[in-house]
Amino acid sequence: MSELTKAWLLPFDWEFVTEVNRGLCKQKNALHKPTSDGHSPARQLWEENQTKKLKLAEALQICQRCHRLAPFCFYNGNTFAGIARDFVAELNSLLTPQKAYVLRSVAGHIVAGTATDIETEQLDRILEELEK
Amino acid sequence: MTEEQQKRLKRVMKDALRIQDRFAAEPVLARTGKGYLKSEGVGTLQRIKANMKKSGRL
């Protein structure tokens, strides 16, 4: 199995996700509170996938879906983008600094829901190169 | 939380705080279905290229 398919989310249990959001809200004096509609489905989606072996693109999609479900009142975007940017950094040693930067940036854009077709192609190209 | 998790949390928090101002605080993606992210500009990439040139890798 390629090293691009692994349990990317394993180091980040839901308690970890919650702590990241708590810290981000504290920095901005924003309310850290679970939402009534998004918290439960996001937590379930996260925990169902936390131990699963996923392709990198699939793991990024889970982060984006959780961002979209908005489990917390504020700062869902950089909570999940921060986590995604951390796990894609595991590939830094296999990439040039420029490509590592592009991968980190595209990962953030995918989670934010703002990735363009060009960026998605960039991600595909980097992943293809890594699989060779 | 284990020591390893604490280290990871510190690292993730540092990066997430660095990019915090590019994100809207409110759940824009959930409400509108469209994401929001303020552009970072080309500064970071220029810094990486400059460092690579300096070290002869570009």
N, CA and C atoms of all chains as a GROMACS GRO file, in nm:
protein
  570
    1MET      N    1   0.084  -0.121   0.000
    1MET     CA    2   0.000   0.000   0.000
    1MET      C    3   0.088   0.126   0.000
    2SER      N    4   0.055   0.223  -0.081
    2SER     CA    5   0.133   0.346  -0.092
    2SER      C    6   0.132   0.421   0.040
    3GLU      N    7   0.242   0.495   0.064
    3GLU     CA    8   0.243   0.574   0.189
    3GLU      C    9   0.146   0.692   0.180
    4LEU      N   10   0.087   0.708   0.060
    4LEU     CA   11  -0.014   0.812   0.045
    4LEU      C   12  -0.151   0.764   0.093
    5THR      N   13  -0.162   0.634   0.118
    5THR     CA   14  -0.286   0.580   0.174
    5THR      C   15  -0.255   0.533   0.316
    6LYS      N   16  -0.307   0.603   0.411
    6LYS     CA   17  -0.282   0.568   0.551
    6LYS      C   18  -0.389   0.633   0.639
    7ALA      N   19  -0.383   0.605   0.766
    7ALA     CA   20  -0.480   0.665   0.859
    7ALA      C   21  -0.432   0.807   0.893
    8TRP      N   22  -0.454   0.898   0.800
    8TRP     CA   23  -0.405   1.035   0.813
    8TRP      C   24  -0.460   1.105   0.937
    9LEU      N   25  -0.584   1.071   0.973
    9LEU     CA   26  -0.650   1.143   1.083
    9LEU      C   27  -0.624   1.081   1.220
   10LEU      N   28  -0.552   0.970   1.221
   10LEU     CA   29  -0.533   0.895   1.346
   10LEU      C   30  -0.479   0.979   1.463
   11PRO      N   31  -0.379   1.065   1.440
   11PRO     CA   32  -0.326   1.140   1.557
   11PRO      C   33  -0.421   1.246   1.611
   12PHE      N   34  -0.530   1.269   1.540
   12PHE     CA   35  -0.618   1.381   1.579
   12PHE      C   36  -0.755   1.329   1.624
   13ASP      N   37  -0.767   1.295   1.753
   13ASP     CA   38  -0.900   1.251   1.798
   13ASP      C   39  -0.990   1.375   1.816
   14TRP      N   40  -1.117   1.351   1.843
   14TRP     CA   41  -1.212   1.464   1.848
   14TRP      C   42  -1.176   1.562   1.960
   15GLU      N   43  -1.119   1.507   2.068
   15GLU     CA   44  -1.076   1.594   2.179
   15GLU      C   45  -0.971   1.693   2.127
   16PHE      N   46  -0.882   1.644   2.041
   16PHE     CA   47  -0.778   1.727   1.983
   16PHE      C   48  -0.841   1.838   1.897
   17VAL      N   49  -0.935   1.797   1.811
   17VAL     CA   50  -1.005   1.893   1.723
   17VAL      C   51  -1.070   2.003   1.809
   18THR      N   52  -1.134   1.959   1.917
   18THR     CA   53  -1.203   2.053   2.006
   18THR      C   54  -1.104   2.149   2.072
   19GLU      N   55  -0.988   2.096   2.111
   19GLU     CA   56  -0.886   2.180   2.175
   19GLU      C   57  -0.832   2.285   2.078
   20VAL      N   58  -0.815   2.246   1.952
   20VAL     CA   59  -0.767   2.343   1.852
   20VAL      C   60  -0.869   2.457   1.842
   21ASN      N   61  -0.996   2.422   1.829
   21ASN     CA   62  -1.098   2.526   1.816
   21ASN      C   63  -1.107   2.612   1.943
   22ARG      N   64  -1.096   2.547   2.057
   22ARG     CA   65  -1.101   2.622   2.184
   22ARG      C   66  -0.989   2.728   2.186
   23GLY      N   67  -0.868   2.686   2.146
   23GLY     CA   68  -0.754   2.777   2.147
   23GLY      C   69  -0.770   2.891   2.049
   24LEU      N   70  -0.822   2.861   1.930
   24LEU     CA   71  -0.841   2.965   1.828
   24LEU      C   72  -0.946   3.066   1.872
   25CYS      N   73  -1.052   3.017   1.932
   25CYS     CA   74  -1.158   3.108   1.980
   25CYS      C   75  -1.105   3.196   2.093
   26LYS      N   76  -1.025   3.136   2.181
   26LYS     CA   77  -0.970   3.211   2.295
   26LYS      C   78  -0.885   3.328   2.246
   27GLN      N   79  -0.803   3.302   2.144
   27GLN     CA   80  -0.716   3.407   2.090
   27GLN      C   81  -0.794   3.527   2.039
   28LYS      N   82  -0.915   3.500   1.989
   28LYS     CA   83  -0.995   3.609   1.931
   28LYS      C   84  -1.113   3.648   2.019
   29ASN      N   85  -1.111   3.602   2.142
   29ASN     CA   86  -1.222   3.628   2.234
   29ASN      C   87  -1.357   3.591   2.174
   30ALA      N   88  -1.358   3.483   2.100
   30ALA     CA   89  -1.483   3.434   2.039
   30ALA      C   90  -1.539   3.320   2.123
   31LEU      N   91  -1.668   3.299   2.112
   31LEU     CA   92  -1.735   3.194   2.189
   31LEU      C   93  -1.693   3.056   2.136
   32HIS      N   94  -1.642   2.972   2.226
   32HIS     CA   95  -1.614   2.834   2.187
   32HIS      C   96  -1.731   2.748   2.236
   33LYS      N   97  -1.810   2.701   2.142
   33LYS     CA   98  -1.930   2.626   2.180
   33LYS      C   99  -1.968   2.534   2.064
   34PRO      N  100  -2.010   2.411   2.093
   34PRO     CA  101  -2.057   2.326   1.983
   34PRO      C  102  -2.190   2.378   1.928
   35THR      N  103  -2.211   2.358   1.798
   35THR     CA  104  -2.339   2.400   1.739
   35THR      C  105  -2.443   2.291   1.762
   36SER      N  106  -2.568   2.330   1.762
   36SER     CA  107  -2.675   2.233   1.791
   36SER      C  108  -2.696   2.136   1.674
   37ASP      N  109  -2.673   2.185   1.552
   37ASP     CA  110  -2.701   2.098   1.436
   37ASP      C  111  -2.575   2.033   1.376
   38GLY      N  112  -2.460   2.100   1.384
   38GLY     CA  113  -2.343   2.048   1.313
   38GLY      C  114  -2.249   1.963   1.396
   39HIS      N  115  -2.250   1.981   1.528
   39HIS     CA  116  -2.148   1.913   1.610
   39HIS      C  117  -2.159   1.762   1.605
   40SER      N  118  -2.278   1.712   1.625
   40SER     CA  119  -2.295   1.567   1.632
   40SER      C  120  -2.260   1.496   1.500
   41PRO      N  121  -2.315   1.544   1.385
   41PRO     CA  122  -2.277   1.475   1.259
   41PRO      C  123  -2.129   1.491   1.224
   42ALA      N  124  -2.070   1.607   1.257
   42ALA     CA  125  -1.928   1.626   1.225
   42ALA      C  126  -1.843   1.532   1.310
   43ARG      N  127  -1.876   1.524   1.438
   43ARG     CA  128  -1.800   1.434   1.526
   43ARG      C  129  -1.811   1.289   1.478
   44GLN      N  130  -1.934   1.252   1.440
   44GLN     CA  131  -1.956   1.114   1.393
   44GLN      C  132  -1.874   1.087   1.266
   45LEU      N  133  -1.879   1.181   1.172
   45LEU     CA  134  -1.803   1.166   1.047
   45LEU      C  135  -1.653   1.155   1.076
   46TRP      N  136  -1.606   1.241   1.168
   46TRP     CA  137  -1.463   1.241   1.202
   46TRP      C  138  -1.424   1.107   1.264
   47GLU      N  139  -1.501   1.066   1.364
   47GLU     CA  140  -1.464   0.945   1.438
   47GLU      C  141  -1.477   0.819   1.353
   48GLU      N  142  -1.570   0.820   1.257
   48GLU     CA  143  -1.582   0.705   1.166
   48GLU      C  144  -1.459   0.692   1.077
   49ASN      N  145  -1.394   0.805   1.050
   49ASN     CA  146  -1.282   0.806   0.956
   49ASN      C  147  -1.145   0.818   1.022
   50GLN      N  148  -1.145   0.844   1.153
   50GLN     CA  149  -1.018   0.872   1.221
   50GLN      C  150  -0.918   0.757   1.211
   51THR      N  151  -0.967   0.636   1.219
   51THR     CA  152  -0.875   0.522   1.217
   51THR      C  153  -0.868   0.453   1.080
   52LYS      N  154  -0.948   0.504   0.985
   52LYS     CA  155  -0.952   0.441   0.852
   52LYS      C  156  -0.830   0.477   0.769
   53LYS      N  157  -0.783   0.382   0.687
   53LYS     CA  158  -0.679   0.414   0.591
   53LYS      C  159  -0.746   0.487   0.475
   54LEU      N  160  -0.699   0.607   0.450
   54LEU     CA  161  -0.760   0.692   0.346
   54LEU      C  162  -0.653   0.741   0.250
   55LYS      N  163  -0.696   0.769   0.126
   55LYS     CA  164  -0.606   0.839   0.035
   55LYS      C  165  -0.596   0.982   0.086
   56LEU      N  166  -0.487   1.050   0.052
   56LEU     CA  167  -0.469   1.186   0.102
   56LEU      C  168  -0.588   1.275   0.062
   57ALA      N  169  -0.631   1.262  -0.064
   57ALA     CA  170  -0.742   1.345  -0.112
   57ALA      C  171  -0.870   1.315  -0.032
   58GLU      N  172  -0.889   1.190   0.007
   58GLU     CA  173  -1.008   1.154   0.086
   58GLU      C  174  -1.002   1.217   0.225
   59ALA      N  175  -0.882   1.215   0.284
   59ALA     CA  176  -0.865   1.274   0.418
   59ALA      C  177  -0.895   1.425   0.413
   60LEU      N  178  -0.849   1.488   0.305
   60LEU     CA  179  -0.876   1.632   0.290
   60LEU      C  180  -1.025   1.658   0.274
   61GLN      N  181  -1.093   1.568   0.203
   61GLN     CA  182  -1.238   1.583   0.186
   61GLN      C  183  -1.312   1.569   0.319
   62ILE      N  184  -1.264   1.479   0.404
   62ILE     CA  185  -1.328   1.464   0.537
   62ILE      C  186  -1.315   1.596   0.615
   63CYS      N  187  -1.194   1.657   0.606
   63CYS     CA  188  -1.173   1.786   0.674
   63CYS      C  189  -1.268   1.892   0.618
   64GLN      N  190  -1.282   1.890   0.485
   64GLN     CA  191  -1.371   1.990   0.425
   64GLN      C  192  -1.518   1.967   0.466
   65ARG      N  193  -1.558   1.840   0.467
   65ARG     CA  194  -1.698   1.809   0.504
   65ARG      C  195  -1.726   1.849   0.649
   66CYS      N  196  -1.628   1.826   0.736
   66CYS     CA  197  -1.646   1.865   0.877
   66CYS      C  198  -1.651   2.018   0.888
   67HIS      N  199  -1.566   2.086   0.810
   67HIS     CA  200  -1.572   2.233   0.808
   67HIS      C  201  -1.712   2.278   0.766
   68ARG      N  202  -1.763   2.215   0.661
   68ARG     CA  203  -1.896   2.253   0.609
   68ARG      C  204  -2.007   2.225   0.712
   69LEU      N  205  -1.991   2.118   0.788
   69LEU     CA  206  -2.093   2.085   0.889
   69LEU      C  207  -2.091   2.184   1.006
   70ALA      N  208  -1.982   2.257   1.020
   70ALA     CA  209  -1.968   2.359   1.125
   70ALA      C  210  -2.002   2.305   1.264
   71PRO      N  211  -1.914   2.223   1.319
   71PRO     CA  212  -1.942   2.170   1.453
   71PRO      C  213  -1.931   2.273   1.565
   72PHE      N  214  -1.858   2.383   1.536
   72PHE     CA  215  -1.839   2.486   1.638
   72PHE      C  216  -1.898   2.619   1.589
   73CYS      N  217  -1.926   2.708   1.684
   73CYS     CA  218  -1.989   2.835   1.647
   73CYS      C  219  -1.896   2.921   1.560
   74PHE      N  220  -1.767   2.920   1.591
   74PHE     CA  221  -1.672   3.006   1.518
   74PHE      C  222  -1.544   2.931   1.482
   75TYR      N  223  -1.476   2.983   1.381
   75TYR     CA  224  -1.342   2.935   1.341
   75TYR      C  225  -1.336   2.785   1.309
   76ASN      N  226  -1.437   2.736   1.238
   76ASN     CA  227  -1.431   2.598   1.189
   76ASN      C  228  -1.326   2.585   1.078
   77GLY      N  229  -1.318   2.689   0.995
   77GLY     CA  230  -1.230   2.682   0.878
   77GLY      C  231  -1.085   2.658   0.913
   78ASN      N  232  -1.029   2.745   0.999
   78ASN     CA  233  -0.887   2.724   1.027
   78ASN      C  234  -0.863   2.613   1.129
   79THR      N  235  -0.967   2.569   1.199
   79THR     CA  236  -0.952   2.450   1.284
   79THR      C  237  -0.917   2.329   1.195
   80PHE      N  238  -0.999   2.306   1.091
   80PHE     CA  239  -0.976   2.188   1.007
   80PHE      C  240  -0.863   2.210   0.906
   81ALA      N  241  -0.846   2.335   0.860
   81ALA     CA  242  -0.735   2.363   0.768
   81ALA      C  243  -0.602   2.345   0.840
   82GLY      N  244  -0.596   2.388   0.966
   82GLY     CA  245  -0.472   2.372   1.044
   82GLY      C  246  -0.435   2.226   1.059
   83ILE      N  247  -0.535   2.143   1.085
   83ILE     CA  248  -0.510   1.999   1.100
   83ILE      C  249  -0.465   1.940   0.966
   84ALA      N  250  -0.533   1.977   0.858
   84ALA     CA  251  -0.498   1.922   0.726
   84ALA      C  252  -0.356   1.964   0.687
   85ARG      N  253  -0.323   2.091   0.711
   85ARG     CA  254  -0.189   2.141   0.676
   85ARG      C  255  -0.083   2.070   0.759
   86ASP      N  256  -0.120   2.025   0.878
   86ASP     CA  257  -0.024   1.952   0.961
   86ASP      C  258  -0.001   1.811   0.905
   87PHE      N  259  -0.109   1.741   0.868
   87PHE     CA  260  -0.082   1.603   0.822
   87PHE      C  261  -0.022   1.597   0.683
   88VAL      N  262  -0.050   1.695   0.596
   88VAL     CA  263   0.016   1.690   0.464
   88VAL      C  264   0.167   1.720   0.477
   89ALA      N  265   0.205   1.790   0.586
   89ALA     CA  266   0.347   1.822   0.607
   89ALA      C  267   0.431   1.696   0.629
   90GLU      N  268   0.365   1.582   0.654
   90GLU     CA  269   0.439   1.456   0.667
   90GLU      C  270   0.510   1.420   0.537
   91LEU      N  271   0.464   1.480   0.426
   91LEU     CA  272   0.524   1.449   0.295
   91LEU      C  273   0.635   1.547   0.258
   92ASN      N  274   0.662   1.644   0.344
   92ASN     CA  275   0.760   1.748   0.312
   92ASN      C  276   0.896   1.694   0.271
   93SER      N  277   0.939   1.588   0.339
   93SER     CA  278   1.074   1.536   0.313
   93SER      C  279   1.084   1.474   0.173
   94LEU      N  280   0.970   1.446   0.112
   94LEU     CA  281   0.970   1.384  -0.022
   94LEU      C  282   0.954   1.489  -0.132
   95LEU      N  283   0.939   1.615  -0.094
   95LEU     CA  284   0.908   1.720  -0.191
   95LEU      C  285   1.009   1.834  -0.185
   96THR      N  286   1.020   1.909  -0.295
   96THR     CA  287   1.099   2.032  -0.291
   96THR      C  288   1.023   2.131  -0.203
   97PRO      N  289   1.093   2.233  -0.147
   97PRO     CA  290   1.022   2.332  -0.064
   97PRO      C  291   0.906   2.398  -0.138
   98GLN      N  292   0.924   2.421  -0.269
   98GLN     CA  293   0.815   2.485  -0.346
   98GLN      C  294   0.693   2.395  -0.354
   99LYS      N  295   0.719   2.266  -0.384
   99LYS     CA  296   0.605   2.173  -0.396
   99LYS      C  297   0.540   2.149  -0.260
  100ALA      N  298   0.621   2.146  -0.156
  100ALA     CA  299   0.565   2.130  -0.020
  100ALA      C  300   0.475   2.248   0.013
  101TYR      N  301   0.518   2.366  -0.030
  101TYR     CA  302   0.438   2.487  -0.007
  101TYR      C  303   0.305   2.478  -0.083
  102VAL      N  304   0.316   2.435  -0.210
  102VAL     CA  305   0.195   2.424  -0.293
  102VAL      C  306   0.099   2.322  -0.231
  103LEU      N  307   0.153   2.208  -0.188
  103LEU     CA  308   0.068   2.105  -0.128
  103LEU      C  309  -0.003   2.158  -0.003
  104ARG      N  310   0.072   2.226   0.082
  104ARG     CA  311   0.013   2.280   0.205
  104ARG      C  312  -0.094   2.384   0.173
  105SER      N  313  -0.063   2.466   0.073
  105SER     CA  314  -0.157   2.572   0.035
  105SER      C  315  -0.285   2.513  -0.026
  106VAL      N  316  -0.266   2.418  -0.119
  106VAL     CA  317  -0.383   2.356  -0.184
  106VAL      C  318  -0.467   2.280  -0.081
  107ALA      N  319  -0.400   2.215   0.013
  107ALA     CA  320  -0.474   2.142   0.118
  107ALA      C  321  -0.564   2.240   0.195
  108GLY      N  322  -0.507   2.355   0.229
  108GLY     CA  323  -0.585   2.456   0.301
  108GLY      C  324  -0.703   2.505   0.219
  109HIS      N  325  -0.680   2.524   0.088
  109HIS     CA  326  -0.786   2.573   0.000
  109HIS      C  327  -0.898   2.469  -0.016
  110ILE      N  328  -0.859   2.341  -0.024
  110ILE     CA  329  -0.960   2.235  -0.036
  110ILE      C  330  -1.048   2.235   0.089
  111VAL      N  331  -0.986   2.241   0.205
  111VAL     CA  332  -1.063   2.239   0.331
  111VAL      C  333  -1.148   2.365   0.343
  112ALA      N  334  -1.095   2.478   0.296
  112ALA     CA  335  -1.170   2.604   0.304
  112ALA      C  336  -1.288   2.603   0.205
  113GLY      N  337  -1.280   2.515   0.105
  113GLY     CA  338  -1.387   2.512   0.003
  113GLY      C  339  -1.364   2.613  -0.107
  114THR      N  340  -1.238   2.654  -0.125
  114THR     CA  341  -1.209   2.755  -0.226
  114THR      C  342  -1.111   2.705  -0.333
  115ALA      N  343  -1.082   2.576  -0.335
  115ALA     CA  344  -0.984   2.524  -0.431
  115ALA      C  345  -1.038   2.535  -0.574
  116THR      N  346  -0.953   2.583  -0.664
  116THR     CA  347  -0.992   2.593  -0.804
  116THR      C  348  -0.959   2.461  -0.875
  117ASP      N  349  -1.007   2.448  -1.000
  117ASP     CA  350  -0.974   2.328  -1.078
  117ASP      C  351  -0.823   2.316  -1.096
  118ILE      N  352  -0.758   2.431  -1.118
  118ILE     CA  353  -0.613   2.430  -1.138
  118ILE      C  354  -0.542   2.377  -1.013
  119GLU      N  355  -0.589   2.419  -0.898
  119GLU     CA  356  -0.526   2.373  -0.773
  119GLU      C  357  -0.550   2.223  -0.752
  120THR      N  358  -0.670   2.177  -0.786
  120THR     CA  359  -0.698   2.034  -0.772
  120THR      C  360  -0.606   1.954  -0.865
  121GLU      N  361  -0.583   2.009  -0.986
  121GLU     CA  362  -0.490   1.942  -1.080
  121GLU      C  363  -0.348   1.942  -1.024
  122GLN      N  364  -0.310   2.054  -0.961
  122GLN     CA  365  -0.176   2.062  -0.900
  122GLN      C  366  -0.160   1.952  -0.794
  123LEU      N  367  -0.264   1.936  -0.713
  123LEU     CA  368  -0.260   1.832  -0.610
  123LEU      C  369  -0.245   1.694  -0.675
  124ASP      N  370  -0.326   1.669  -0.778
  124ASP     CA  371  -0.320   1.539  -0.847
  124ASP      C  372  -0.179   1.513  -0.901
  125ARG      N  373  -0.120   1.618  -0.961
  125ARG     CA  374   0.015   1.602  -1.019
  125ARG      C  375   0.119   1.570  -0.912
  126ILE      N  376   0.112   1.640  -0.800
  126ILE     CA  377   0.208   1.616  -0.692
  126ILE      C  378   0.190   1.473  -0.638
  127LEU      N  379   0.065   1.431  -0.622
  127LEU     CA  380   0.040   1.297  -0.568
  127LEU      C  381   0.085   1.189  -0.667
  128GLU      N  382   0.063   1.216  -0.798
  128GLU     CA  383   0.110   1.120  -0.900
  128GLU      C  384   0.262   1.106  -0.893
  129GLU      N  385   0.330   1.219  -0.882
  129GLU     CA  386   0.478   1.216  -0.873
  129GLU      C  387   0.523   1.136  -0.752
  130LEU      N  388   0.455   1.155  -0.642
  130LEU     CA  389   0.494   1.085  -0.519
  130LEU      C  390   0.469   0.935  -0.529
  131GLU      N  391   0.371   0.898  -0.610
  131GLU     CA  392   0.338   0.755  -0.621
  131GLU      C  393   0.432   0.681  -0.714
  132LYS      N  394   0.510   0.757  -0.796
  132LYS     CA  395   0.602   0.692  -0.891
  132LYS      C  396   0.715   0.622  -0.817
  133MET      N  397  -0.398   1.410   2.748
  133MET     CA  398  -0.324   1.418   2.622
  133MET      C  399  -0.177   1.380   2.644
  134THR      N  400  -0.122   1.299   2.556
  134THR     CA  401   0.018   1.258   2.571
  134THR      C  402   0.111   1.376   2.536
  135GLU      N  403   0.238   1.359   2.568
  135GLU     CA  404   0.335   1.464   2.538
  135GLU      C  405   0.342   1.489   2.388
  136GLU      N  406   0.336   1.378   2.312
  136GLU     CA  407   0.339   1.387   2.165
  136GLU      C  408   0.220   1.467   2.113
  137GLN      N  409   0.102   1.439   2.169
  137GLN     CA  410  -0.020   1.512   2.127
  137GLN      C  411  -0.012   1.661   2.163
  138GLN      N  412   0.048   1.687   2.281
  138GLN     CA  413   0.065   1.828   2.324
  138GLN      C  414   0.153   1.904   2.226
  139LYS      N  415   0.261   1.837   2.182
  139LYS     CA  416   0.352   1.899   2.086
  139LYS      C  417   0.280   1.927   1.955
  140ARG      N  418   0.202   1.826   1.913
  140ARG     CA  419   0.128   1.839   1.787
  140ARG      C  420   0.025   1.951   1.798
  141LEU      N  421  -0.041   1.958   1.913
  141LEU     CA  422  -0.143   2.061   1.933
  141LEU      C  423  -0.079   2.200   1.925
  142LYS      N  424   0.037   2.216   1.984
  142LYS     CA  425   0.108   2.343   1.982
  142LYS      C  426   0.141   2.382   1.837
  143ARG      N  427   0.187   2.283   1.760
  143ARG     CA  428   0.226   2.307   1.620
  143ARG      C  429   0.104   2.346   1.536
  144VAL      N  430  -0.004   2.269   1.551
  144VAL     CA  431  -0.126   2.296   1.473
  144VAL      C  432  -0.182   2.434   1.510
  145MET      N  433  -0.182   2.463   1.641
  145MET     CA  434  -0.234   2.592   1.687
  145MET      C  435  -0.154   2.708   1.628
  146LYS      N  436  -0.021   2.691   1.625
  146LYS     CA  437   0.066   2.797   1.574
  146LYS      C  438   0.033   2.827   1.428
  147ASP      N  439   0.017   2.720   1.349
  147ASP     CA  440  -0.013   2.740   1.206
  147ASP      C  441  -0.155   2.792   1.188
  148ALA      N  442  -0.249   2.736   1.263
  148ALA     CA  443  -0.390   2.779   1.249
  148ALA      C  444  -0.408   2.924   1.289
  149LEU      N  445  -0.329   2.970   1.387
  149LEU     CA  446  -0.336   3.111   1.428
  149LEU      C  447  -0.273   3.200   1.321
  150ARG      N  448  -0.167   3.148   1.257
  150ARG     CA  449  -0.100   3.226   1.152
  150ARG      C  450  -0.195   3.255   1.036
  151ILE      N  451  -0.283   3.158   1.006
  151ILE     CA  452  -0.374   3.174   0.892
  151ILE      C  453  -0.513   3.224   0.937
  152GLN      N  454  -0.529   3.249   1.067
  152GLN     CA  455  -0.662   3.280   1.120
  152GLN      C  456  -0.729   3.400   1.052
  153ASP      N  457  -0.650   3.504   1.024
  153ASP     CA  458  -0.710   3.624   0.968
  153ASP      C  459  -0.755   3.607   0.823
  154ARG      N  460  -0.716   3.498   0.762
  154ARG     CA  461  -0.760   3.472   0.624
  154ARG      C  462  -0.898   3.406   0.621
  155PHE      N  463  -0.941   3.354   0.734
  155PHE     CA  464  -1.071   3.286   0.741
  155PHE      C  465  -1.175   3.376   0.806
  156ALA      N  466  -1.299   3.357   0.768
  156ALA     CA  467  -1.408   3.427   0.836
  156ALA      C  468  -1.435   3.352   0.967
  157ALA      N  469  -1.466   3.426   1.072
  157ALA     CA  470  -1.496   3.360   1.199
  157ALA      C  471  -1.626   3.280   1.190
  158GLU      N  472  -1.722   3.335   1.119
  158GLU     CA  473  -1.855   3.273   1.111
  158GLU      C  474  -1.852   3.153   1.015
  159PRO      N  475  -1.944   3.060   1.032
  159PRO     CA  476  -1.947   2.942   0.944
  159PRO      C  477  -2.004   2.974   0.805
  160VAL      N  478  -1.924   3.042   0.723
  160VAL     CA  479  -1.967   3.086   0.590
  160VAL      C  480  -1.996   2.966   0.499
  161LEU      N  481  -1.908   2.868   0.501
  161LEU     CA  482  -1.926   2.751   0.412
  161LEU      C  483  -2.056   2.677   0.446
  162ALA      N  484  -2.085   2.665   0.575
  162ALA     CA  485  -2.208   2.595   0.616
  162ALA      C  486  -2.333   2.673   0.573
  163ARG      N  487  -2.326   2.804   0.582
  163ARG     CA  488  -2.445   2.886   0.552
  163ARG      C  489  -2.467   2.906   0.404
  164THR      N  490  -2.358   2.922   0.329
  164THR     CA  491  -2.373   2.960   0.188
  164THR      C  492  -2.333   2.850   0.089
  165GLY      N  493  -2.258   2.749   0.139
  165GLY     CA  494  -2.209   2.644   0.049
  165GLY      C  495  -2.086   2.689  -0.028
  166LYS      N  496  -2.045   2.814  -0.005
  166LYS     CA  497  -1.926   2.867  -0.072
  166LYS      C  498  -1.821   2.900   0.032
  167GLY      N  499  -1.700   2.857   0.006
  167GLY     CA  500  -1.594   2.884   0.102
  167GLY      C  501  -1.544   3.027   0.092
  168TYR      N  502  -1.472   3.070   0.194
  168TYR     CA  503  -1.413   3.204   0.194
  168TYR      C  504  -1.270   3.193   0.244
  169LEU      N  505  -1.179   3.250   0.171
  169LEU     CA  506  -1.039   3.253   0.215
  169LEU      C  507  -0.972   3.373   0.153
  170LYS      N  508  -0.919   3.459   0.239
  170LYS     CA  509  -0.851   3.579   0.191
  170LYS      C  510  -0.716   3.537   0.131
  171SER      N  511  -0.680   3.599   0.019
  171SER     CA  512  -0.556   3.561  -0.048
  171SER      C  513  -0.435   3.590   0.040
  172GLU      N  514  -0.337   3.501   0.033
  172GLU     CA  515  -0.213   3.517   0.111
  172GLU      C  516  -0.114   3.606   0.037
  173GLY      N  517  -0.131   3.617  -0.095
  173GLY     CA  518  -0.033   3.691  -0.175
  173GLY      C  519   0.083   3.601  -0.211
  174VAL      N  520   0.187   3.661  -0.269
  174VAL     CA  521   0.298   3.578  -0.320
  174VAL      C  522   0.421   3.586  -0.228
  175GLY      N  523   0.409   3.656  -0.116
  175GLY     CA  524   0.524   3.678  -0.028
  175GLY      C  525   0.593   3.550   0.017
  176THR      N  526   0.512   3.451   0.062
  176THR     CA  527   0.572   3.328   0.114
  176THR      C  528   0.649   3.253   0.006
  177LEU      N  529   0.586   3.244  -0.113
  177LEU     CA  530   0.651   3.171  -0.222
  177LEU      C  531   0.780   3.243  -0.265
  178GLN      N  532   0.776   3.375  -0.265
  178GLN     CA  533   0.896   3.451  -0.300
  178GLN      C  534   1.008   3.426  -0.199
  179ARG      N  535   0.972   3.417  -0.072
  179ARG     CA  536   1.073   3.389   0.032
  179ARG      C  537   1.135   3.251   0.011
  180ILE      N  538   1.051   3.150  -0.024
  180ILE     CA  539   1.102   3.015  -0.047
  180ILE      C  540   1.197   3.015  -0.165
  181LYS      N  541   1.158   3.084  -0.275
  181LYS     CA  542   1.242   3.090  -0.395
  181LYS      C  543   1.374   3.160  -0.364
  182ALA      N  544   1.368   3.269  -0.287
  182ALA     CA  545   1.490   3.342  -0.253
  182ALA      C  546   1.586   3.254  -0.173
  183ASN      N  547   1.530   3.177  -0.078
  183ASN     CA  548   1.614   3.088   0.002
  183ASN      C  549   1.676   2.978  -0.084
  184MET      N  550   1.596   2.927  -0.181
  184MET     CA  551   1.648   2.821  -0.269
  184MET      C  552   1.760   2.876  -0.357
  185LYS      N  553   1.744   3.000  -0.406
  185LYS     CA  554   1.848   3.062  -0.489
  185LYS      C  555   1.976   3.078  -0.407
  186LYS      N  556   1.958   3.125  -0.284
  186LYS     CA  557   2.071   3.149  -0.196
  186LYS      C  558   2.150   3.020  -0.173
  187SER      N  559   2.076   2.910  -0.158
  187SER     CA  560   2.144   2.783  -0.129
  187SER      C  561   2.182   2.708  -0.256
  188GLY      N  562   2.160   2.771  -0.372
  188GLY     CA  563   2.201   2.712  -0.499
  188GLY      C  564   2.112   2.599  -0.548
  189ARG      N  565   1.994   2.587  -0.492
  189ARG     CA  566   1.903   2.480  -0.534
  189ARG      C  567   1.808   2.526  -0.644
  190LEU      N  568   1.821   2.650  -0.690
  190LEU     CA  569   1.734   2.701  -0.796
  190LEU      C  570   1.817   2.773  -0.902
   0.00000   0.00000   0.00000
